[in-house]
Amino acid sequence: MMLLLQVKQDGFFPADLLFLASTNADGVCYVETANLDGETNLKIRKALEKTWDYLTPEKAFEFKGEVQCEQPNNSLYTFTGNLIIEKQTLPLSPNQLLLRGCSLRNTEYIIGAVVFTGHETKVMMNSMNVPSKRSTLERKLDRLILTLFVVLFCMCLIGAIGSGVFLDRKYFFLGLRGPALSADMNPSNRFVVALLNMFTLITLYSPIIPISLYVSVEMIKFIQSTQYINNDLHMYHVETNTPALARTSNLNEELGQVEYIFSDKTGTLTRNLMEFFKCSIGGELYGTGVTEIEMGEAQRNGIKVDEVHKSSNTVREKGFNFDDARLMRGAWRNEPNPDMCKEFFRCLAICHTVLPEGEETPEKIRYQAASPDEAALVAAAKNFGFFFYRRTPTLIYVRESHVEKMGKVQDVPYEILNVLEFNSTRKRQSVVCRRYPDGRLVLYCKGADTVIYERLAEGNNDLKKTSREHLERYGAAGLRTLCLAYRDLCSDTYKNWNEKFIQAKSSLRDREKKLDEVAELIEKDLVLIGCTAIEDKLQEGVPTCIETLARAGIKIWVLTGDKMETAINIAYACKLINNDMKQFIISSETDDIREVESRGDQVEIARYMRNAVKNQLKKCHDDAQNYLRSLSPPKLALVIDGKCLIKHK
């Protein structure tokens, strides 16, 4: 028997639930996962179309189904299973799983079936004992107290032994040889005398243990937190009217002992507010703006920032900061490659998992996206005249401006046949769709340049070379890049592939691996359209903050997924690196390593990479030693690419 629950808006899910129905259109709900992963942006979950009707209590009582799924595990982002309902087997994915601890947002209520409860829920399987954080001062106090205990024990032991050995000699005038002596003064039983005096000496010497010191330190920390840190005007943020708040006082003194800071880039150094900034279509560059990274590079090269051509464009809307009249207001129809522009805009408007909200007008519509990058790309398509305004389980509606229609606007439905979702392994996302009314069957794909270029069809080398140069140029400017491509499909090819896709999607074992293998069969022979460049600006005050921390002698490490040239330019922009620093670079992008990688032997690649990195590290170490002897204070910067971050014995 399956237990069904109704969870109302702002309520928390009491167990891991299979999402069946929602009061929102198209069977979607919005979930906040801050209690699980700390992310505050809402996540979209979507019920299977077959279960949408089980929304009311009366309908829910009629639900009869069977869930076949994996064993309970602690993976928050994976779920494999099947729902058997009305003699039909439907594959389940993480999109249909509502995890315990998450809360329901922007949805009146949902109906869910309990899958895992209690200690079998994913959040409970990820729970662990909270480690006790002790400051350096507390650890030193512990060692001091332990030392004093040892000293106390030694003093008492020596005194007790002495009292037993020298009892009759020291107190000879008392005549201690009599029969009626107390146990602690009887020379005939020296062991008992020593034992009893041991306890006496412990009582006498115990004040050397500063028990009250712990209480005093805790009181000092409490006063420091409540009266000083919380009221420190230097840590008051005027813009948001937010004072400093000390949630715990255990590690107050550690703030002055920090030697290393480790940080990621996106969302920490940057605002995580993605804006469509530039693009390349059919080998043509579009976009005239200048990024913060380019301004920093200009300063580094001695060019005054005022002399750099800045974009006069202001952000028209969230996610769109593009300035080039050649593509705006339908002007792209006059470009040398209008058909390529049209495919570019269609790919932006169709290849995504974004959900539209609100009125179906360009001014009032809102986009709910799993990532800000996707929302920025869809917003760009809208501003270019390809307005995505409605989504159903099987259709996407786009209001398009057409070359062949002499600039007229037409609502075009696209049937979404398959979605090959993005993950960290694939580094790409694809959508197979059919366009009405002509029935054109096409696959749109977007992803990292490395994976897209591997899957391009033969020929058109000039476009590939030009686009790669544009990608490198965007990367050097600190922009996040994606490549866009498409492939026209014939019905027979798609039909044969779709059978394999359905089979892989229904598999309970190694589903993700099988789906990736099936995706490889169709994501090939692609035609390159162009690439996008999205800007994620630095947080306000980041360069000043990093510069101040560096002056304090703190070593700062930043992790980023950008290319090395991009990472170095960003480091200059946020003042992590400056011209006075000696740079040491450890890279896997050498001719020797590329030659070994071309052979494809993974064991040989790993062994050669390990030796190459060791040699580079040794050379950097020797150069750094010579540099340190010649300069005071030393200023060094180390840049390491991702492939070199492997375990070395």
C-alpha positions in Angstrom: 0.0 0.0 0.0 1.3 3.4 -1.0 1.0 6.4 1.4 0.0 9.7 -0.2 0.6 13.1 1.4 -0.6 16.6 0.7 2.0 19.4 1.4 0.9 23.0 1.4 2.8 26.1 0.4 5.8 26.9 2.6 5.5 23.5 4.2 8.5 21.1 4.6 8.4 17.6 3.1 8.4 15.1 6.0 9.8 12.3 3.8 11.3 11.6 0.4 8.2 11.9 -1.8 7.4 10.9 -5.4 5.9 14.0 -6.9 2.4 13.1 -8.4 0.4 16.3 -8.9 0.5 20.1 -8.3 -1.9 23.0 -8.3 0.4 24.8 -10.8 -0.1 24.4 -14.5 1.8 21.7 -16.3 2.4 19.7 -13.1 5.4 21.7 -11.8 6.3 22.9 -8.3 9.1 25.1 -6.9 11.3 23.8 -4.2 13.8 25.5 -1.9 16.7 23.3 -1.0 18.6 25.7 1.3 18.5 23.1 4.2 20.2 20.6 2.0 22.8 22.3 -0.1 22.7 26.0 1.0 21.4 27.2 -2.4 18.6 29.8 -2.1 17.5 29.8 -5.7 14.3 27.8 -6.3 14.5 24.4 -8.0 11.8 23.2 -10.4 10.3 19.8 -10.0 7.9 18.2 -12.6 5.4 15.4 -12.1 4.8 12.8 -14.7 1.9 13.8 -17.0 0.2 10.5 -16.2 -0.3 11.4 -12.5 -1.5 15.0 -12.9 -5.2 14.0 -12.3 -4.5 12.8 -8.7 -4.7 16.3 -7.3 -7.9 16.2 -5.2 -8.3 13.9 -2.1 -11.1 12.0 -4.0 -8.8 11.3 -6.9 -5.8 10.6 -4.7 -7.7 7.8 -3.0 -8.1 6.2 -6.4 -4.4 6.1 -7.1 -3.0 2.6 -7.6 0.6 2.2 -8.6 3.9 0.5 -7.9 7.2 2.1 -7.5 10.4 0.2 -8.4 13.5 2.2 -7.4 17.1 2.0 -6.2 18.1 1.2 -2.7 18.2 4.1 -0.2 21.5 6.1 -0.7 23.0 9.4 0.2 23.2 10.9 -3.3 21.1 14.1 -3.3 21.2 14.6 -7.1 20.5 11.1 -8.4 17.4 8.9 -8.4 16.6 5.9 -10.6 13.2 4.2 -10.6 10.1 3.3 -12.5 6.4 3.9 -11.8 4.1 1.2 -12.9 0.6 2.6 -13.3 -2.3 1.3 -15.4 0.0 -1.5 -16.8 2.4 1.1 -18.1 6.0 1.5 -17.0 7.1 5.2 -16.6 10.8 6.1 -15.9 11.4 8.3 -12.8 14.2 10.8 -12.4 15.4 13.3 -9.8 12.8 15.7 -11.3 10.0 13.7 -9.7 11.7 13.4 -6.2 10.9 15.8 -3.4 13.5 15.4 -0.6 12.9 15.6 3.1 14.0 18.9 4.5 13.1 20.9 1.4 10.2 23.4 1.4 7.5 24.1 -1.1 7.4 27.6 -2.6 5.1 29.4 -5.0 2.7 26.4 -5.1 -0.6 26.1 -3.3 -0.1 22.4 -2.6 1.2 19.2 -4.0 0.3 15.5 -3.8 3.2 13.1 -3.2 3.7 9.4 -2.6 6.1 8.4 0.2 9.2 6.6 -1.1 11.8 6.8 1.8 11.1 7.6 5.4 13.1 8.0 8.6 16.8 7.1 8.5 16.4 6.0 4.8 15.8 9.5 3.5 18.7 11.1 1.7 19.1 13.9 4.1 19.3 11.5 7.1 21.8 9.3 5.2 23.9 12.5 4.7 23.8 13.5 8.3 26.9 13.2 10.5 28.0 14.2 13.9 28.9 17.9 14.0 32.7 18.2 14.6 33.7 20.2 17.7 35.6 23.2 16.7 38.2 24.2 19.2 40.5 27.3 18.9 44.2 27.3 19.1 43.9 29.0 22.5 41.7 26.3 23.9 44.0 23.5 22.6 46.9 25.3 24.3 44.9 25.6 27.5 44.1 21.9 27.4 47.8 21.1 27.1 48.7 23.5 29.9 46.0 22.0 32.2 47.2 18.4 31.3 50.8 19.4 32.1 49.7 20.9 35.5 47.8 17.7 36.3 50.9 15.6 35.6 52.9 18.0 37.8 50.3 17.8 40.5 50.3 14.0 40.4 54.1 13.8 40.6 54.2 16.2 43.5 51.5 14.3 45.4 53.2 10.9 44.6 56.6 12.1 45.8 55.1 13.5 49.0 53.0 10.4 49.7 56.0 8.1 49.2 58.1 10.3 51.4 55.5 10.4 54.2 55.5 6.6 54.2 59.2 6.2 54.2 60.2 8.9 56.7 57.3 8.6 59.0 59.0 7.3 62.2 62.1 9.3 61.6 60.4 12.6 61.2 58.0 12.2 64.1 60.3 10.2 66.5 59.4 12.5 69.4 55.7 11.4 69.2 56.5 7.9 70.1 54.6 6.3 67.1 55.3 2.7 68.1 52.3 2.5 70.4 49.4 0.1 69.6 46.6 2.7 69.4 47.7 4.8 66.4 45.5 6.1 63.6 45.9 4.5 60.2 47.7 7.6 58.7 50.3 7.7 61.5 51.1 3.9 61.9 54.7 3.1 60.8 53.9 -0.6 60.7 51.5 0.0 57.7 53.4 2.4 55.5 51.4 1.7 52.3 48.2 2.8 53.9 50.0 5.9 55.3 51.2 6.8 51.8 47.8 6.2 50.2 46.0 8.4 52.7 48.5 11.1 52.5 48.2 11.0 48.7 44.6 12.2 48.9 45.5 14.8 51.5 48.2 16.2 49.3 45.9 16.3 46.3 43.5 18.4 48.3 46.3 20.7 49.4 47.9 21.1 46.0 44.8 21.3 43.8 44.7 25.1 43.6 47.5 25.0 41.1 44.9 23.8 38.6 43.2 27.0 37.2 39.7 25.6 36.8 38.2 29.1 36.8 40.4 30.0 33.8 37.9 28.3 31.4 35.0 30.3 32.9 36.9 33.5 32.6 37.9 32.8 29.0 34.3 32.0 28.0 33.0 35.1 29.7 35.6 37.2 27.8 34.6 35.6 24.5 30.9 36.2 25.2 31.4 39.9 26.0 33.7 40.3 23.0 31.0 38.9 20.7 28.0 40.7 22.1 29.5 44.0 23.0 32.3 44.5 20.5 31.8 42.4 17.3 28.1 42.9 17.0 28.5 46.7 17.6 31.6 47.2 15.4 30.7 50.0 13.0 33.6 49.0 10.7 31.7 45.8 10.0 28.4 47.5 9.4 26.9 47.3 5.9 25.2 50.6 5.2 23.4 49.6 2.0 21.5 46.7 3.5 21.4 48.1 7.1 23.1 44.9 8.3 25.4 44.8 11.3 27.9 42.1 12.1 26.4 39.1 13.9 28.6 36.7 15.8 26.6 33.4 15.9 29.3 31.6 18.0 32.2 32.8 20.1 34.3 29.7 20.1 36.7 30.9 17.4 36.9 34.7 18.0 40.7 34.8 18.4 41.2 32.6 15.4 40.2 35.4 13.1 43.5 37.1 13.8 45.5 33.9 13.1 44.2 33.1 9.5 47.0 32.2 7.1 45.1 30.8 4.2 41.7 31.5 2.5 40.2 29.1 0.0 37.4 30.4 -2.2 35.5 29.5 -5.4 34.8 32.2 -8.0 31.2 32.0 -9.1 28.8 33.5 -6.5 31.6 34.3 -4.1 33.9 36.7 -5.9 31.3 37.2 -8.6 27.6 38.2 -8.2 26.2 35.0 -9.9 24.0 37.4 -12.0 24.6 36.2 -15.5 24.1 38.7 -18.4 24.2 37.9 -22.1 27.0 40.2 -23.2 28.4 39.1 -26.6 28.0 36.4 -29.3 29.5 35.1 -32.5 27.2 33.9 -35.2 28.5 32.3 -38.4 32.0 33.7 -37.8 30.8 37.2 -37.2 31.4 39.0 -33.9 28.5 40.8 -32.2 28.5 43.0 -29.1 30.5 46.2 -28.4 30.7 46.2 -24.6 33.9 46.0 -22.5 34.1 43.7 -19.5 35.6 44.5 -16.1 38.3 42.0 -16.9 39.2 43.9 -20.1 39.3 47.1 -18.1 41.7 45.5 -15.6 43.9 44.2 -18.4 44.0 47.7 -19.9 45.1 49.2 -16.6 47.7 46.5 -16.3 49.1 47.4 -19.7 49.2 51.1 -18.7 46.1 52.2 -20.6 43.9 54.6 -18.8 40.5 53.2 -18.1 38.9 56.4 -19.4 40.5 55.8 -22.7 39.0 52.4 -23.1 35.8 52.3 -25.2 33.0 51.4 -22.8 29.6 50.3 -23.7 27.0 53.0 -23.5 24.3 50.4 -23.1 22.6 50.0 -19.8 21.0 46.7 -18.7 17.6 46.6 -20.4 16.5 43.7 -18.2 17.8 41.1 -15.9 20.1 38.7 -17.8 20.6 40.9 -20.9 23.3 43.5 -21.3 24.0 43.3 -25.0 24.7 46.3 -27.2 25.0 45.9 -31.0 22.4 47.5 -33.3 23.1 44.9 -36.0 21.1 42.2 -34.2 18.5 44.4 -32.4 14.9 45.1 -33.5 15.1 42.8 -36.5 18.2 44.3 -38.0 19.7 40.8 -38.1 17.7 40.2 -41.3 20.1 42.5 -43.1 23.2 40.6 -42.0 25.2 38.4 -44.5 24.0 35.2 -42.7 20.3 35.7 -41.6 19.6 32.0 -41.8 22.4 31.3 -39.4 21.2 34.0 -37.1 17.7 32.5 -37.1 19.1 29.0 -36.2 21.2 30.7 -33.4 18.1 32.4 -31.9 16.0 29.3 -32.2 18.6 27.3 -30.4 18.6 29.9 -27.6 14.8 29.8 -27.4 14.3 26.0 -27.5 17.3 24.2 -26.1 16.7 24.7 -22.3 14.5 23.6 -19.4 13.3 27.1 -18.5 9.7 27.6 -17.3 7.8 30.8 -18.2 5.6 32.5 -15.6 3.1 35.4 -15.6 1.5 37.0 -18.6 2.6 35.9 -22.0 4.0 39.3 -23.0 7.7 40.2 -23.4 7.4 43.0 -20.7 5.6 40.9 -18.0 6.8 37.4 -18.4 9.2 35.9 -15.9 11.5 32.9 -16.4 12.2 30.3 -13.8 15.5 28.5 -14.6 17.7 25.9 -12.9 20.7 28.1 -13.6 21.1 31.9 -14.3 22.9 31.1 -17.5 19.8 29.5 -19.0 17.6 32.4 -18.0 20.1 34.8 -19.6 20.1 32.9 -22.9 16.3 32.8 -23.1 16.1 36.5 -22.3 18.6 37.1 -25.1 16.4 35.1 -27.6 13.4 37.2 -26.5 15.3 40.5 -27.2 16.4 39.2 -30.5 12.8 38.6 -31.6 12.4 34.9 -30.7 10.1 35.1 -27.7 9.6 31.9 -25.7 6.3 32.3 -23.9 4.7 29.0 -23.2 5.7 25.4 -22.3 3.6 22.3 -22.0 4.8 18.7 -21.4 5.3 18.2 -25.1 5.4 21.6 -26.7 7.3 24.9 -26.6 5.8 28.0 -28.2 8.0 30.7 -29.7 6.9 34.0 -31.1 9.3 34.3 -34.1 10.4 37.0 -36.5 10.9 35.5 -39.9 13.0 36.4 -42.9 10.8 34.6 -45.3 7.7 36.3 -43.8 9.1 39.8 -44.5 9.6 40.5 -40.8 6.2 39.4 -39.7 5.8 37.8 -36.3 4.4 34.2 -36.1 3.7 31.9 -33.2 5.5 28.7 -33.9 4.9 25.5 -31.8 7.8 23.0 -31.4 7.1 19.5 -30.2 9.8 18.5 -27.7 10.5 14.9 -28.4 13.6 14.3 -26.2 15.7 16.3 -23.8 19.3 15.1 -23.2 20.1 17.0 -20.0 23.3 18.7 -19.0 25.6 17.1 -16.5 29.2 17.6 -15.4 30.3 14.6 -17.5 28.5 15.5 -20.8 29.1 19.2 -20.5 26.3 19.8 -23.0 22.5 19.8 -23.4 20.5 18.8 -26.4 16.8 18.9 -27.4 15.2 16.9 -30.2 12.2 18.8 -31.6 9.7 18.8 -34.5 8.7 22.2 -35.9 5.2 22.8 -37.0 3.7 23.1 -39.6 6.5 21.9 -41.9 7.4 18.9 -39.6 11.1 19.6 -39.6 13.0 17.3 -37.3 16.1 18.9 -35.7 18.5 18.4 -32.8 19.7 21.6 -31.1 22.8 21.3 -28.9 24.7 23.7 -26.6 27.7 23.1 -24.5 31.4 23.6 -23.8 33.5 24.2 -26.9 35.7 21.1 -26.2 32.8 18.7 -26.4 30.9 20.5 -29.2 34.0 20.6 -31.5 34.5 16.9 -31.1 31.1 16.2 -32.5 31.0 18.6 -35.5 30.6 17.3 -39.0 33.5 17.4 -41.4 34.1 20.5 -43.4 33.5 24.2 -42.9 37.0 24.6 -41.3 37.1 28.3 -41.7 34.0 28.8 -39.5 35.5 26.4 -36.9 38.8 28.2 -36.8 37.2 31.7 -36.7 34.8 30.7 -33.9 37.6 29.1 -31.9 39.5 32.4 -32.1 36.4 34.2 -30.9 36.0 31.8 -28.0 39.6 32.4 -27.0 39.0 36.2 -27.2 35.9 35.9 -25.0 37.7 33.7 -22.6 40.5 36.2 -22.2 37.9 38.8 -21.4 36.6 36.7 -18.5 33.3 35.7 -20.2 31.6 32.4 -19.8 31.3 30.8 -23.3 29.0 28.1 -24.8 29.0 26.7 -28.3 25.7 26.2 -30.2 25.1 23.6 -32.9 22.3 21.8 -34.7 21.6 18.7 -36.8 18.7 18.0 -39.1 17.4 14.4 -38.6 15.5 12.1 -40.9 12.5 10.1 -39.5 14.1 6.7 -39.8 17.3 7.7 -38.0 15.3 9.3 -35.2 12.9 6.4 -34.9 15.8 3.8 -34.5 17.6 6.1 -32.0 14.4 6.8 -30.0 13.8 3.1 -29.3 17.3 2.9 -27.7 16.6 6.1 -25.8 13.4 4.8 -24.3 15.0 1.5 -23.4 17.9 3.3 -21.6 15.5 5.7 -19.8 13.5 2.8 -18.4 16.6 0.9 -17.1 16.9 0.6 -13.3 20.7 -0.2 -13.4 23.3 2.3 -14.7 20.6 4.5 -16.2 22.8 7.6 -16.4 25.6 5.7 -18.1 23.3 4.1 -20.6 21.6 7.5 -21.4 25.0 9.0 -22.0 25.9 6.2 -24.4 22.7 6.6 -26.3 23.1 10.4 -26.5 26.5 9.8 -28.1 24.8 8.1 -31.0 22.8 11.1 -32.1 24.9 14.0 -30.9 27.3 13.8 -33.8 27.7 15.3 -37.3 26.6 18.7 -35.8 26.6 22.0 -37.7 28.3 24.8 -35.8 26.1 27.9 -35.4 28.2 30.1 -33.2 28.9 30.8 -29.5 27.6 32.9 -26.7 29.5 35.0 -24.1 28.0 35.7 -20.7 29.4 38.0 -18.1 29.3 37.4 -14.4 30.5 40.7 -12.8 32.7 40.8 -9.7 31.1 41.6 -6.4 31.4 45.1 -5.3 34.5 45.7 -3.2 36.1 42.3 -4.1 39.4 43.8 -5.4 39.8 46.1 -2.3 39.0 43.2 0.0 41.5 40.8 -1.6 44.2 43.5 -1.7 43.7 44.2 2.0 43.9 40.5 2.9 47.1 40.1 0.9 48.7 43.0 2.7 47.9 41.2 6.0 50.0 38.3 4.8 47.1 36.0 4.1 47.6 33.5 1.2 44.5 33.3 -1.0 43.6 30.4 -3.3 40.7 30.7 -5.8 39.2 27.8 -7.6 37.5 28.4 -11.0 36.4 26.3 -14.0 37.7 28.9 -16.5 40.5 28.4 -18.9 44.0 29.3 -17.6 44.2 32.6 -19.6 40.8 33.6 -18.4 41.6 32.7 -14.8 44.8 34.8 -14.9 42.9 37.8 -16.3 40.2 37.5 -13.6 42.9 37.2 -11.0 44.3 40.5 -12.2 40.9 42.1 -12.2 40.2 41.2 -8.6 43.8 42.1 -7.6 44.6 38.6 -6.6 47.7 38.9 -8.9 49.5 42.1 -9.8 52.5 43.1 -12.0 54.9 43.0 -9.0 54.3 39.2 -8.5 56.5 36.5 -9.9 54.1 34.0 -11.6 54.7 30.2 -11.6 52.5 28.3 -13.9 51.9 24.5 -13.8 50.0 23.4 -16.9 49.0 20.2 -18.6 48.7 22.1 -22.0 52.2 21.2 -23.3 53.1 19.6 -26.6 54.6 16.5 -24.9 51.4 15.9 -22.8 49.2 16.5 -25.9 51.2 13.9 -27.8 50.8 11.3 -25.0 47.0 12.1 -24.8 46.6 11.6 -28.5 47.6 7.9 -28.1 44.6 7.3 -25.8 46.3 5.0 -23.2 44.8 6.2 -19.9 47.5 4.5 -17.8 50.3 6.0 -19.8 48.6 9.4 -19.7 48.3 9.3 -15.9 51.9 8.2 -15.4 53.3 10.7 -17.8 51.2 13.5 -16.3 52.3 12.7 -12.8 56.0 12.8 -13.8 55.5 16.0 -15.8 53.8 17.7 -12.9 56.5 16.6 -10.5 59.2 18.1 -12.8 57.3 21.3 -13.1 56.8 21.6 -9.4 60.5 20.9 -8.8 61.5 23.6 -11.3 59.0 26.1 -9.7 60.4 25.3 -6.2 64.0 25.9 -7.3 63.1 29.1 -9.1 61.0 30.3 -6.1 63.9 29.7 -3.7 66.2 31.8 -5.8 63.6 34.5 -6.1 62.9 34.6 -2.4 66.6 35.1 -1.7 66.7 38.1 -4.0 63.5 39.9 -2.9 62.1 41.0 0.4 59.2 40.8 1.0 58.6 38.0 -1.6 55.6 38.3 -3.9 54.7 35.0 -5.6 51.7 33.7 -7.5 51.0 30.1 -8.4 48.6 29.1 -11.2 47.7 25.4 -11.6 45.3 23.9 -14.1 42.7 21.3 -13.2 44.4 18.3 -14.8 47.5 18.8 -12.7 45.5 18.7 -9.5 45.9 14.9 -9.1 47.2 12.9 -6.2 51.0 12.6 -6.2 52.9 10.1 -4.0 
